Amino acid sequence: MIRKIVLICFLMLFLNNCGYTPIYSKKNQNFEINKIELIGNLKVNKFLSNKFKIYKNNSSARNSYDIILNSALNKTTITKDKKGNATQFSMNISINIKLIDSSNNQTTFGFSETSAYDNSNNKFDLRKYEDSLIKNMSEKIFSEIILFIQTKN
């Protein structure tokens, strides 16, 4: 019992001082986003607008940008069974970004994510799975966009 307590205290001491800092914390960002214009799919745009809120009003920013995002969500049927019912789907999210800096220089770039998944008899579970898939793919694209903006500076 004493060994477990000592081991837990030892691990807490080392894990507490491991130097972990969040990657996308506002402390290390040297840019701010003044204006965001969202065009396209409502679910993807809602998620991205919530994520970009932390990059507004950064007083220590060296660069400021206006962003125009054009998002598209495509769901296609990959395979069907003998009756013609869909058995597997593919979902693709593509986002084109136009980055406008303070001196009106424009940079355009595209990001895309694709995922395949099986159909389900329970349509409620299928809809929940599709929503979580949209969220996860949008999160990954958001990370790529932030990395793109940071490397542009």
N, C-alpha and C positions, 0 to 999 in steps of 0.2 A: 504494500500500500504506500509506503514511504517512497519507494522507487517511482511509482506512478506520479506522485505529487512533485517530486524533484524533476522528473522528466517533463512534465507539463510546464513547470516554472521555467525550466531551461529552454524549452521550445518557444514559449511566449517571449522570453527575453531576446532570443535570436530573430524570431519572426517579426517582432515589433520593430526592430532596428534594421530590417533588410533593405531599406531604401526605396520601398514601393511608392510611386507617385502615379496618379492617373495620367494616361497619355493625353487625353483631350481636356485636361483641366485648363481653366482660363488663365492661370498664372504665366504659362510659357507661350501664349499666343501673341504674335507680333502683328496681327491684323484684326480689323473689325469689318463687319458687314453693315453697310448703311441701309441698303434697300434690297429686298428680295422680291422678285416677280416670279410667280409660279404659274405654269401653263401645263395642262394635261390632266393626268389621272388624279382624282380627288384624294384617294387613300394615300397614295405615295406622297403627294404634295403636303397633306396634313402632317404626316410623320416628319418629313424633312423640315417643314417650317417650325415645328416644335424643337427639333434638334439644333437649328440655326439660331434660335433665340439667345443662346449663351454667348454667341459671338457678336452681339450688338452692344453698343455703348462700352467699348473697351478703351479706357482713357490712356492706357500705356501703348496703344497700337501705333506702329510706324506706318502701316499701309491701310488704306480703307478701300473697300470694293463694293460695287453694286453687282448683284447676281441675277441673271435671268435663267431659270430652270425650266426645261421643257421635258416632261416625263410622259412615258407611254407604257402601258401594261397590256401585254398580249397573252392570252390563254389559248392554246391550241391542243387539239386531240392528236396524240401520237399513235395509239393503237386502239382497235375496236375488236370486239368478239364476233362470233359468227352471226349473232342477231343484229349487229350494227351498233351495239351500245359501247360507249367509250370505256376503255379499261385503264388507259394511262393518259395523263395530260402533261403538257409542258407550259411553264409560265416564264415569261421573259419581261424584265423591267429594263427599259433603256432611258437614260437621262442625258440630254444634251445641255451643257452648261456654257453660258456666256459670261465671262468675268470681265468687268469693266473697272479699271483702277481710277485713281483720282485725276490722272492726266488724260483720261478718255482713251487709253490703250485697251483694246479688246482682245481677249483670248477665248477661243472656243474649243471645247473638248467634249468627248462623249464617254459615258460609262454604261456598262451593261452587265446584267446578271441573269442567268437562266437556271431553272431547276425543273426536274421531272418528278412526277409523283403519281401514285396509283389512285384510281377511283375508289369511292366508298359507297356502300349501300345507304348509309346514314348521311343524308345531305347536310344536316346540321354540323356533324363532325367534319365533313369535307369542307364546309364554309369556314369553320374555325381554323382548320389546318391551312387553308389558303390564306386567311388573314394573317396567321403567324408566319407563313412563308413570305408574304409581302413585307411584313415588318422586318424579318431577318435579312432579306435581300436589300431592302432600303437602308438598313443599318450598315450593311457592308459597303454599299455605294456611297453612303454619307462619309464613312471612314476614308474611302478612296478620294472623295472630293476634298476633304480637309487636308489630306496628305498632299494632294495636287496644289492646293492654295499655299500650304506651308513651303513647299519646294519651289514655288514660283517666286516667293519673296527673296 
